[in-house]
């Protein structure tokens, strides 16, 4: 008899300077529509904790999860964070770089 069950969870969090923001837990399987909704509606509220002077210097970086590089998500990121880093983004970045600093 086995009591182990497979599960997955999608969590968004950020580190900005000495601040940890989040976590934001997504319900269900994350897709591009859900992620775009998060970017448009939840992210601005989360970033309200950051001083506007520092907020303008944010470089948004994400991994290569499929919901992160749908056309709508990339278009939104490019319009709101022109120097975002990720698959299909405007800033080239090594896929397996351990360094999170541009």
C-alpha beads as a LAMMPS data file, in Angstrom:
LAMMPS data file: protein, C-alpha beads

102 atoms
101 bonds

1 atom types
1 bond types

-500.0 500.0 xlo xhi
-500.0 500.0 ylo yhi
-500.0 500.0 zlo zhi

Masses

1 110.0

Atoms # bond

1 1 1 0.000 0.000 0.000
2 1 1 1.439 3.357 -1.042
3 1 1 0.566 6.667 0.553
4 1 1 2.572 8.797 -1.837
5 1 1 0.735 10.826 -4.435
6 1 1 2.128 12.951 -7.201
7 1 1 1.220 16.627 -7.129
8 1 1 2.437 19.891 -8.576
9 1 1 2.127 23.506 -7.588
10 1 1 2.914 26.748 -9.411
11 1 1 4.215 29.590 -7.279
12 1 1 5.368 33.076 -8.263
13 1 1 7.792 34.971 -6.022
14 1 1 10.368 37.720 -6.471
15 1 1 13.508 39.021 -4.835
16 1 1 14.131 42.742 -5.210
17 1 1 17.163 43.947 -3.296
18 1 1 16.648 42.721 0.249
19 1 1 12.883 42.221 -0.220
20 1 1 11.007 38.995 -0.893
21 1 1 7.663 39.476 -2.655
22 1 1 4.932 36.877 -2.774
23 1 1 4.358 34.061 -2.834
24 1 1 1.448 33.961 -5.241
25 1 1 0.051 30.447 -5.626
26 1 1 -1.758 29.628 -8.865
27 1 1 -4.799 27.373 -8.629
28 1 1 -4.894 24.473 -11.104
29 1 1 -2.584 24.004 -14.061
30 1 1 -0.908 27.246 -15.068
31 1 1 -1.462 28.379 -18.654
32 1 1 -0.760 31.536 -20.628
33 1 1 -4.186 33.063 -19.961
34 1 1 -3.815 32.610 -16.185
35 1 1 -0.267 33.964 -16.211
36 1 1 -1.240 37.032 -18.254
37 1 1 -4.110 37.671 -15.835
38 1 1 -1.603 37.511 -12.961
39 1 1 0.731 39.961 -14.718
40 1 1 -2.071 42.409 -15.467
41 1 1 -3.970 42.282 -12.172
42 1 1 -1.902 40.779 -9.340
43 1 1 1.633 41.900 -10.145
44 1 1 0.842 45.635 -9.966
45 1 1 -0.639 45.162 -6.477
46 1 1 2.384 43.147 -5.348
47 1 1 4.767 45.788 -6.699
48 1 1 2.938 48.530 -4.787
49 1 1 5.193 47.490 -1.878
50 1 1 8.234 48.740 -3.830
51 1 1 9.238 52.406 -3.884
52 1 1 8.350 53.915 -7.310
53 1 1 11.971 55.027 -7.787
54 1 1 13.145 51.405 -7.533
55 1 1 10.150 50.013 -9.421
56 1 1 11.238 51.759 -12.636
57 1 1 14.556 49.837 -12.545
58 1 1 13.000 46.360 -12.324
59 1 1 14.197 43.836 -14.886
60 1 1 11.629 41.057 -15.032
61 1 1 13.236 37.624 -15.430
62 1 1 11.484 34.291 -15.831
63 1 1 12.261 30.714 -16.752
64 1 1 11.200 28.868 -19.893
65 1 1 7.896 27.441 -18.649
66 1 1 5.421 27.378 -21.578
67 1 1 2.934 29.840 -19.988
68 1 1 5.748 32.400 -19.737
69 1 1 6.294 32.750 -23.467
70 1 1 2.883 32.803 -25.090
71 1 1 2.511 35.669 -27.568
72 1 1 0.166 37.652 -25.306
73 1 1 2.492 37.318 -22.303
74 1 1 5.558 38.342 -24.326
75 1 1 3.701 41.323 -25.805
76 1 1 2.569 42.466 -22.346
77 1 1 6.043 42.073 -20.856
78 1 1 7.651 43.973 -23.735
79 1 1 5.158 46.826 -23.316
80 1 1 5.596 47.006 -19.531
81 1 1 9.166 45.751 -18.925
82 1 1 11.109 46.414 -22.159
83 1 1 14.256 44.779 -20.744
84 1 1 12.593 41.568 -19.526
85 1 1 14.641 38.374 -19.646
86 1 1 13.200 35.055 -20.784
87 1 1 12.499 32.893 -23.789
88 1 1 11.613 35.125 -26.734
89 1 1 12.481 38.254 -24.763
90 1 1 14.442 41.307 -25.882
91 1 1 17.492 40.557 -23.682
92 1 1 19.577 37.526 -24.716
93 1 1 20.417 35.284 -21.772
94 1 1 22.048 31.851 -21.428
95 1 1 19.363 29.221 -20.853
96 1 1 21.106 27.576 -17.902
97 1 1 22.823 30.565 -16.323
98 1 1 22.950 30.333 -12.511
99 1 1 23.488 34.088 -12.322
100 1 1 20.254 36.041 -11.940
101 1 1 21.858 39.442 -12.492
102 1 1 21.859 41.113 -15.923

Bonds

1 1 1 2
2 1 2 3
3 1 3 4
4 1 4 5
5 1 5 6
6 1 6 7
7 1 7 8
8 1 8 9
9 1 9 10
10 1 10 11
11 1 11 12
12 1 12 13
13 1 13 14
14 1 14 15
15 1 15 16
16 1 16 17
17 1 17 18
18 1 18 19
19 1 19 20
20 1 20 21
21 1 21 22
22 1 22 23
23 1 23 24
24 1 24 25
25 1 25 26
26 1 26 27
27 1 27 28
28 1 28 29
29 1 29 30
30 1 30 31
31 1 31 32
32 1 32 33
33 1 33 34
34 1 34 35
35 1 35 36
36 1 36 37
37 1 37 38
38 1 38 39
39 1 39 40
40 1 40 41
41 1 41 42
42 1 42 43
43 1 43 44
44 1 44 45
45 1 45 46
46 1 46 47
47 1 47 48
48 1 48 49
49 1 49 50
50 1 50 51
51 1 51 52
52 1 52 53
53 1 53 54
54 1 54 55
55 1 55 56
56 1 56 57
57 1 57 58
58 1 58 59
59 1 59 60
60 1 60 61
61 1 61 62
62 1 62 63
63 1 63 64
64 1 64 65
65 1 65 66
66 1 66 67
67 1 67 68
68 1 68 69
69 1 69 70
70 1 70 71
71 1 71 72
72 1 72 73
73 1 73 74
74 1 74 75
75 1 75 76
76 1 76 77
77 1 77 78
78 1 78 79
79 1 79 80
80 1 80 81
81 1 81 82
82 1 82 83
83 1 83 84
84 1 84 85
85 1 85 86
86 1 86 87
87 1 87 88
88 1 88 89
89 1 89 90
90 1 90 91
91 1 91 92
92 1 92 93
93 1 93 94
94 1 94 95
95 1 95 96
96 1 96 97
97 1 97 98
98 1 98 99
99 1 99 100
100 1 100 101
101 1 101 102
